[in-house]
Amino acid sequence: MSVTASFSAVDGLPDTEKNPGESENTYILRPIFQQRFRPSVVKDCIHAVLKQELANAEYSPEEMPQLTKRLSENIKDKLKEMGFDRYKMVVQVVIGEQRGEGVFMAARCFWDADTDNCTHDIFMNDSLFCVVAAFGCFYY
Amino acid sequence: MEPGKRRTKDDTWKADDLRKYLWAAQSAGPKEDKKHREKQPQKDLETDLPECREHRRRDPERDARCRDRAAEREKPHRLQDQDQDRHRDRRKDTRSRDREKPKEGHREQATAEKAPSRGKEREKGGHRARRDGLRQAAGCHNLLGWDAQGQPPDRPERRTQAVSKARPEEREPKGEEPEGGDEERERRYRERKNGEHRSRGAGSKKDETGSQHAENSGRNNGRDKDSRRKHGREEGALEWKLARRRGSEEAVEIGKEDADSENAGAGEHTAGFEDDFEDYEDDFEVCDGDEDSGLDALESAEMAEELPPARRREIEEIRKAIHAENERVGELSLKLLESPGQVERGRGAGPGANNSPSQTPVCGILVDFATASHRQKSRTQALKQKMRSTKLLRLIDLDFSFTFSLLDLPPVNEYDMYIRSFGKKNTKQAYVQCNEDHVERDVQTEEVETREVWTQHPGESAAVSGGSDRGSPGGAAVVPKVDTPRLCSFLRAACQVIAVLLEEDRVAAEPSWPPRAQDCTLPLSDGSVPFNTGLLFLQNRRVTCVHASQAQRRIVVSVHGLPGKASAPLLDSRHLLCVWDIWQPSGPQKVLLCESEVTCCCFSPCKAFLLFAGTAHGSVLVWDLREDARIHCSLKLSGCSWTFRTSTFSTDGVLTSVNHRSPLRAIEPVSASVCKRQSCVLSPFSAPEETSGLSFHIASLDESGVLNVWVRRPHARAWSVLSDPFSGQWSMLSSSELCAAEVFRLIPGGRIKLLHSTAVHLGGSLFHKGDEFWVSTQTLNVKFLPSDPDRFVVGTDMGLVCHGTRQERRVFPRLFRPQQQGVRPVRVNVVDFSPFGEPVFLAGCSDGSLRLHQLTAELPRLQWDHSTGGRAINGLHWSLTRPAMFLVWDDASCIYVWDLLESDLGPVAKQSVSPDRLVAMTVVGEAEKTRGSFLALVLARASGSVDVQYLRREWATPAGDERRRLRLLLQEAP
């Protein structure tokens, strides 16, 4: 089983915080509605990537680490292009071999439920299963 | 970092706890700072305060050690090795001592509180003395300790120690030396420094830190004086640490980090120190005079904190300048002194990897400056973020999400695994269903065939009578595709063929049926077929006339008179007409009823579906043979059902002004093609049949010389009036009720009626006024020219044949005369035009003379006066197959066959019909098909029987150029 997580940080601090002389902050407690992390859209994105990348994939222990890395980076980049402003993205990719074993994966988040969200998607074929979980944390 | 605490926490972290936790985490940031911590801006020190306060309570037992570290940080880095060794050794001593005897601190603290500030100076002096002594004592093992000191065993607690230094610092001094002593010293320093610290700069600070270090170490060691026995033990510990350091490189790194964190903690310590003790400053009024000049850099930083911002900035600039200088020097020396590999290692180490200083002690000092900037930057960043989070956490609430189940893949049981791997062996795909789902259907199966049937006795609903019979979709799909008119026409034609075949079969099966059949065959003919006139309704009826259709040569109509004795009560008073097909002699096709005696009849010229008849009463009757049998009377006679058709329309009683008043002598169809120009004017009701060539007129001639032309007109069915077909006459209708009478004369359901077109009074047009014989002249028959239907010839009883037109134009010759001069009472019984288009006609007269006239000459081309031996000629017919042949019969029942090509002097054959006298004769034949052509005579006998005599083939089959030879004959004739 191969696990890779990709993180993406937001661009940086707002300008006002770089200027110590000013005490005004630029906190945005709630994201703009259009830029809110939408699980369905993200899920579609993930699904598209998975379908494209794993269409004819076979499980091989040597290649899976690179594959998970590539997938996570790929998905993360795609998510960043989708314009979830001020969101920090965490993409976790797990690929495991299908040998008939039982697998249970769960995630739990400590977050601000108003702004943060997550989604996941599963791809399965005869030889492997792939679980992608994407978490979006709002950077206030 | 408090792993146990973290584990015990539940989902229910409170915001406060989280904040504490985050602060603790943030405070870990300073760990990366190095020994240049004193150059950090004052502002950062202030932000450190809250965490210091937070942790002060938690870790009282570590206070002493923390303070020691603070002191150690203040030690300048460029001290002599020995000094460093000694210092570190001392620090280790202190640390171990603190762990072993936490209570000692408390005790000391208690004593410090009691101790008066006055004893401060004295104690300080003692401290120094003790410190010097100790330094020498510790020096022996500190030679090893330079490296060993970098490996404190308490790595997990490292940060906590660092952040919790303020508290011990506030207490320990109280224990060791009077609390007020520190305070006073600080105050003194501050006051003095207000004036001088600018000029002293960093250089003096280093000196001061050196002295401060000495003082602190002395202080600590002094505190250890009563526990000197520990040194032995510590030496053992050092030995152990050293060994471990040698064993692992990692340990060295962490040790270095530890030192860094201690340095970082120092700043916090001083800030906390300064902050917390502000209260105490008010309590102690201290004189400044005895303050020594050795003040550490920490205190100078504290002083700067109280300076106005402008000065603070100046100090900051100075520090930066120093730092930059150090960096430059460090880089330079690195390049000069170190080998390239070392430089690379030291440079590439960055803030995270601090192993280079420990491995190359000389250069390590310089590298520290280089990495310090990184540390400072990252620390600045961390502080900013921490502040940000502090503010933000006040605004938001974090909570735990429920647990997302990302994947729940149950284990495959053995059976499924087996099936998955082996279950599909020996199977193949046999069927694919690819229809779309029929979503609106509940049940996706074949439609159930249902049929409603009623089984109970008192019937209800429509199911009793069969219900709606929609059960057979296949039949319903086929039936509408049937082209009904086409099927009907096919059936009609097929029925005729089948009927003929059946007829022939029956004839063949019953050779003896017509008993006289062979007897009747005349010598002229190859064979004969008698019509079955033995039917009940035809018995005892005389045949008065037979007529053949011009269009359909095998259709013959026979006119039967009143029966001699009653046989069928309904029919006895009526005349009958029978339409025969000569191929079906077993019975008539149609049987027509007529009230009055029929004197002449004819068929419609193109298709024999209309039959016209003239009566002795002067009326013209029309039968539409296409009419449905149901609108006519049907009688069951001798086991057979016969339909007796009454006339569709009759001119009886209508059109009285123009109708005939004398018995009709002849009725003739006038071909349409030439009459068209008139019919367009005369009949505005042009029917489709007229335009398609079926248009024709009917001309009827009565004895008085009135020639009426009638226009046939289709009639709407709406004009039907109920009337009994067997009821009596309609003659009482007056002329004023013409329209109504027209309607009444139409049978219900009939579609044909006649309109009067023109009337030609031959008396005025054909004969000269001066002709004396005209008064009693009768017109006997009329024939229209086949080439010009406008013109006609009329036979009279004066031996003359009149020539006229319907427009009463003058034509030449006006009369066709016999060769004998003078007027004789000779009836021209028959006039017949050649059917082959030759402009000649034959006229048979009652005196037995036979004349062949050309239309252009008044006198006949040929005249045979004695061919019949003086017997009156009753009938005359041109052959239908041979242009030069004609047939004549006289009133002696003798048939003469003329062939002009063979002999123009007399008949080539003569056959007397006896004993059954001939009363009527007509000729049927098919001339179109030379191979199958036939010529037959239909003979009506006096007994009432009718038979067909097929003439011999030499008369039926035409010769090659017969018409040309006939023409020559006509021209050469004298």
Chai-1 contact restraints between the chains, C-beta under 6 A:
chainA,res_idxA,chainB,res_idxB,connection_type,confidence,min_distance_angstrom,max_distance_angstrom,comment,restraint_id
A,G100,B,V412,contact,1.0,0.0,6.0,A-B,restraint_1
A,G100,B,M417,contact,1.0,0.0,6.0,A-B,restraint_2
A,E101,B,P411,contact,1.0,0.0,6.0,A-B,restraint_3
A,G102,B,P410,contact,1.0,0.0,6.0,A-B,restraint_4
A,G102,B,P411,contact,1.0,0.0,6.0,A-B,restraint_5
A,V103,B,L407,contact,1.0,0.0,6.0,A-B,restraint_6
A,V103,B,L409,contact,1.0,0.0,6.0,A-B,restraint_7
A,F104,B,D408,contact,1.0,0.0,6.0,A-B,restraint_8
A,M105,B,L406,contact,1.0,0.0,6.0,A-B,restraint_9
A,M105,B,L407,contact,1.0,0.0,6.0,A-B,restraint_10
A,A106,B,T403,contact,1.0,0.0,6.0,A-B,restraint_11
A,A106,B,S405,contact,1.0,0.0,6.0,A-B,restraint_12
A,A107,B,F404,contact,1.0,0.0,6.0,A-B,restraint_13
A,A107,B,L406,contact,1.0,0.0,6.0,A-B,restraint_14
A,R108,B,T403,contact,1.0,0.0,6.0,A-B,restraint_15
A,C109,B,S401,contact,1.0,0.0,6.0,A-B,restraint_16
A,F110,B,L398,contact,1.0,0.0,6.0,A-B,restraint_17
A,F110,B,F400,contact,1.0,0.0,6.0,A-B,restraint_18
A,D112,B,I396,contact,1.0,0.0,6.0,A-B,restraint_19
A,D112,B,L398,contact,1.0,0.0,6.0,A-B,restraint_20
A,A113,B,D399,contact,1.0,0.0,6.0,A-B,restraint_21
A,H120,B,L406,contact,1.0,0.0,6.0,A-B,restraint_22
A,I122,B,L407,contact,1.0,0.0,6.0,A-B,restraint_23
A,V131,B,L406,contact,1.0,0.0,6.0,A-B,restraint_24
A,V131,B,L407,contact,1.0,0.0,6.0,A-B,restraint_25
A,A133,B,L406,contact,1.0,0.0,6.0,A-B,restraint_26
A,Y140,B,L392,contact,1.0,0.0,6.0,A-B,restraint_27
